C-alpha cells in the first residue's frame, strides 16, 4: 500500500481529498489522506472463491437482508399417526454431513458416531429414548424447534428444507432407541473431556508461519513505483516510524465513504489515489500490505475510535448483526461465539471461541488451506458455512461488524500474522 500523496495523480481527485482524521493522515501530520472514491474496493460483480460451495441460498437471510428466511412455526404440527420410521436409516441420517454438518456436530448420540468427534453445543441425546417424549414432540423438535423455543440454536431441519418428513420420521425412530450412555474409545472422543486447543506455535517465525513471507513482499511493494510514478516511500521513507501504531486504531468511521473503513479497504483506495496501483481487497498485494501494516504495529493494543455519533451507531449496528439468524442453518454469530449459547464448546472437532480473541491475530495463515485470510474473509466463510450467501468484502455490513468486534477486543495486543489450522 502506498500512503504518500502523488500530486499528479491527485489532481482529478480533489472531491475526495478532504481533511481526514489524523489516524489516516498523509505525509505531514493532519494532512488529508487521499482516497479513490470512483469504484468499489473489491471485485465486481462479486464472485465466490474457487473451492467454496456454489449453493444459491438467496431465499435465506444474509447480513444485508434480514427478513428472507421462513419464519418459525406458531404451533406444533399434528401427526396423523404414530411414527413408524426405520431406526437404521435414522442412524445414517443423523450422521449425514452433507446436509448442514449432521446432528453429531452438536450432539452426542450414543452409538452413532461415537468415534467421530461429536460436539457438545447441544445436549447429550444418548438417553433421549428414556425421556418419555412422544413422537409428535420429537418430530417437531427436529422439524423446527423454534415452535418450543424461539431463541433456540437448533437448526430448523424440516422447515428450512434440509430433511423431509419421511427422513425426520426415521430420525425420530432412531432417537427412541437411544437408552444408554455413550461409551467413547478415548477421552478425546468425548467432548466433555476433550481439552480446548492451545496455539503454541511461534507465529512470527518464518520457518513456522508462511505468512511471514508477506512482510518481505510488502517491503518490496512499499518501495515500488506505481503507474503515477509515486511509491509509498515517496512520502513515508520509514514505514516503521510512520505506522508504528496506525493499524491498532483501525477500522474507523470514514465520513467520505459514509461507512466504516478497515485497513484493507484503505489500502485499495489510497493506493489507487496516490500511485494508480490497483490492489483490490483480498488480492495478493492487498493481503501482503495488510499483514505488513499490522505486523509493524505488533504489540500495540487494539484501540479503535468509537467516540463520534456515527461510530457509535456503527458499533450498535454491528452488535445487532451478531444476533441476526442467517442462512439455511439459521444461526447467528453469537449462537457460536457467546458462552451463553455455543461458545466455549465443541462443534464436532472444532472449538468455538468467544468473540474476544477473534481479531488480534488477523490476517492469519490458515495451515489447512495454505492461504492468508483477512478478517473479512473469515466473516464471509462463516456465512457460507451456515449456508448463507456472503457479501463482497467491502460491504458496509462487514465494516460495522468489524468495528464492533474491534471494540470488543479492545486492549488485546496485535500479533500478526497469526497462524491457525
N, C-alpha and C positions, 0 to 999 in steps of 0.2 A: 504494500500500500504506500502511496506517495502522499505525504502530509504537507508538502510545501505548495506554495501558490505559483503556478506557471502563468505569468501575466498575459502572455499572448493567448493562451487557451482560455483565460478567464474573461476576455473582453465581451464575448457573447453571452456570458452567464451572469450579468450584473443583477438580474432579478433574483438570482439565487444567492447572491453574496450579501447577506445581511449580517448584522452583528450577532455572533454566536456566543453562547456561554464559554467561559474560559476552558472548560473541560474539553471542548472540541476546537480550541484556538489554533490559529496558524502559527507562522514562524515567530511572530512577536506576541507577547502576552496580550490578550484582548483582541488581537486582530482576527477578523472573521475567517472561519474555515469554509472554503467554498465547497459546495455540493452540487453535483449534476442532478437536476430535477426533471430531466427530459423523459426518462424511461424507467421502467421497473428495474429493481436491483437484482432480480432473479429471472431465470429464463421464462419466456412467454411464447406460446401457451405452455402452461406448466405440464410437464410430463413426468410420470412416476419413474423412479430409478429402475434400471435394469436389475432383474433378480428379485424385485419386490412383487408381491401378489398383484395381479391385474384386475381383481374383483371391482365391479362397479357397485358402490354402496350408497348411491345417491338418494335412496329412499330412507336413509337413516341420518340422524343428527351429525353435524360437524361442528367445529368451533365457530364457524361463521353462520350456520343455520341450526337453530336450537329446537325447532318445533316440527321436524320432519318425521321422526321415528313414531311408530304406532304407540299410542298411549297404553298404560296398564289397564287391565280389566277392572270393572267396578264390582263384580261379584264372581264367585267361583263357577266354573262350568259344571253342569249337572251331567252325570254319566247315566246312560240308559240301562246299563247292566254292569255287574262286576267285571273287573279286568281279567282277561284270560290270555295274557301275553306269554311269551316264551322267555324264561329266565336266562337261558344260554345266549339267545340273541341280545337280550338286555345287557349281559355282561360284556359283550363285544361293543355295544353301542356306547356304554359309559366310558369305555377306553378309547373311543374313536377320536384321534387327534385332528382329523381333517375338518371337523365342524366346531371350531372355537376352542380347541385345546383339550377337550374332554373333561368329564366330571372329575377325573383324578387330578387335574391341575389344582383343584381346590379342596378335594375331599379324600380322606382315607376311606376305602370301601371294602373292608375285609379282604377276601382272597383276590379281588380284582386289582391287578396292577400292584400287588404288594411289594414287588421288587422293581417298580417303575418310578421311583421317586415321587410319590403322591405329595400334594401340598396340604396345607392346613389353614388356608384362608377361610374355608368353610368348616362346619363341624364334622367330626368323625362320624361316618354313617355305618360303621361296621356292625352295629347292633340295631339299626333302624327297624328291622323286622320284629323287634320286641317292643317297639314303642306304642303299639296299639293304634297306629294311624290307619284310617280306612283308605280304600282305593281312590276315592274322589279327592281326598286331601293330598295324597301323594301325587296324583296326576296333576292337579292344579299347581302344586309347588314346583314341579318340573316344567309344566307348560308356561307359567308366568307367576312367579312368587310374589309379584307386586300386589296381587289380589289380597294377600295376607299382610304384607309389609311393604308399603310404598317406597321405603328407603333401602330396601334390600340390595345387596350387591350380587345376588343370584341372577344369572343370565336368564332372560325370558326365552327359553329354548323353543317353545312352541309358537308364541305369538310373533316372534321375530324370524320364524321360518327355518330354524336350524334342524328341528326334528318334527316329523309329522305325528299325528295322533297314534297311529299304529306303533310307531317306534317308541313313543313315550309309554305306551302300554307295555311293551317288552321291558323297558327300563324299570317301570313300577313293579312288574313281576319279579325282576331281579332284586330290587331293593327289599322286597318282602322276604327274600331268602337270607338276608344278612342278619345273623343272630349270634355271632361270636366275635370277640375282639380280634383285630388283625394281628398276625404274627409276622414280624419282619426278619429277613435273613441277617441284617446288620443294623446297628444303631443309625447309620447314615440313611437307611431307607425309611426310618421313622422321622417324620417332620418335626415331632415334638422333642426329639433328641439330636437332630441334625444341627451342628453349630453354625451360627451366622458366618458368612465368609469374611475373611480379613485380608485386605490387599497389602502384601508385604514387599512387592517388587519395587525397585528403585525406578520410578517413572522418569527421572531426569538422567538416567544412564543410557546413552545412545546405543549401547550393546544390548540393552533390555527393551527399550521403547523406541520403535522405529519412527515414531512421530517426531523424535528429536531431529531427524533429518530436515524437517520442515523449517526449523530455526536457521539452518545453514542456507536453505534455498531462499528464505525470506531476506536474509542479509544480502544475497545477490540481487534479488528483486528491488531491494531498497536503494541500491546504487545504480540500477539500470534506468536509462532514459526511456521515456515513453514517446508516443507519436508527436507530442508537443515539444519535445526536446528537454523537458524537465524531468527530474527524478526526486525521490524522497529526500536524498541528501542535498538537493538544491536549497532546501530551507531547514533541514534537520541533519546537520553534519554529525551529530552524536545522538543516535537513536535512543540509547540507554538513558542519556540525560534528559532528553525531551519527553520520553514516555515511561519514566520510571514508575509511575503510579496511575497513569491515564486509564488503562483498561480496568482497573479495580473500581472505577466510577461509572462503568458502562453496564447496562444500557441507560439511555437518558431520553427524556422527552425532547423531541426536536420540533419546534414550532413551525419551521419551514415545510416540514412534511406532515404536520398535524398528526403525529403518531410517535410511538416510542421507536428509537433507532438503536440498534446494537452495533457492536464492533464490526461485524461482517458487512452490514449494510453501509456503514460509514466508509469502510474500505472501498466498496464498489463505487459509491457516489463521489467520494473525494478523489479517488484515482482518476476517474473519468474527467472530473472538472479541472484537475491540475496537470495531468500528464497525457490525457487522452487514452490511457490504458483501459481495456475492458476486462475487468476482473469480477465477473458476476458471482453472487453468493454461491458458495459450495463448489466453485471451480477450484482447481489445484492451487492457483495463485492466491485466491482469496483465503483458502484454508491455511496456506503457509503463512500468510501475513497475520491471520487471526491468531494462530499459535504463537508467532513471534511477539506480537504486541502484548499478549497476556504473559508470555514467558518473561519478558522484560520486567513485568510487574509482579513476578512471583514473590511471595512473602508479604505482599500488601494485603490488607484486609478489605474485603468487599464492602463498599460504602456508596451505594447509589443515592442520588439526589431525588427525594420524593417530596420536596418542600412546596413546590408550586401546585396550584389548584389542578392544573392539567395532569401533572404527575400523580397526584393523589387519586384523581379519578381513574387514571390508567391502572394503578395498583388495585383499586377496587374492582375494576372490570376483570383484571387478571385473576384476582381471587375468586370472583364469581365463575369464571371459566373453568376453574379446577373442580367445580361441583356439577358441571353440565354433563348429563349422561350422553355418551356418544356411541355411534356405530351399531352394528348388529348385535354386539355383545352387551350394549347398554351399560357401559362403565364410564365413570368419571375419574379424573386424575386422583382425587382424594380417596376414591374407593381402593386404590392400590398403595397410596403414599401417605395415609394417616393411620396412626396406631389404633384409632378407634374403629377402623374398618380392616382393610387388608394389609396395612403397613406393618413392617417388622415380622412378617410371616413368609411362608414359602408358597409360591405358586409353581407347582411341580418342583424342578430343581433350581428355580431362580428365586433369590431373596429379594423381597420388596422393601427397599429402604424408605425412610421418611423423606419429606421434601427438603429438609435441611441436610446439606451434604450432597445435593444433586447438581450443583452448579460450579463449585470452585475448581474443579479439575477439567472443565471443558474449554476448548476442544480436547478430545481424548482419543487414544488409539484403541480400536476395537480389535483385539488379537484374534477373535473368531472370524473376523471379516477382512482383516488386513487393510483397514481403512481408518482415516481420521474422520470423526464425526464432530460437528459443532452442535451446540445445544438445540438449534432449530431442527436439525436432522433427527435428533433424539425425540423432539416433540412430534415430528412427522411419523416416525416409526411407531411410537406409542399408539397413534391413531390408526395406522394401517393394521397394527397387531390386534386391535379390538374391532377390526372390520368397519372402520370409518374412512371416508375419503379425506386425505390430508390437504393442507393448504400450501401455496408457494411459500418458500422460506422468508420472504419479505412481508408476509401478511401482517396486518396491523394487530390481529388477534394474538399472534406469536409474540409481538412486541409487548403487549400488555401482560401476557403470561410470563415472559422473561423478566420484566421489571418486577412483577410480584415475587417471582422466585428469587431474584437477586435481593430483594428486601428481606425475604425470609431467611436468606443465607448471610445476612449482614454480619460482619465480624469474623467470618471464616477467612483464612489466608489462601490466596491464589496459589495453585500448584499445577502448572500447565507445561507441557501436555500431560494429561492423565493417561492411565492405562487400565483398561477393563477388558473382561472377556467379551 
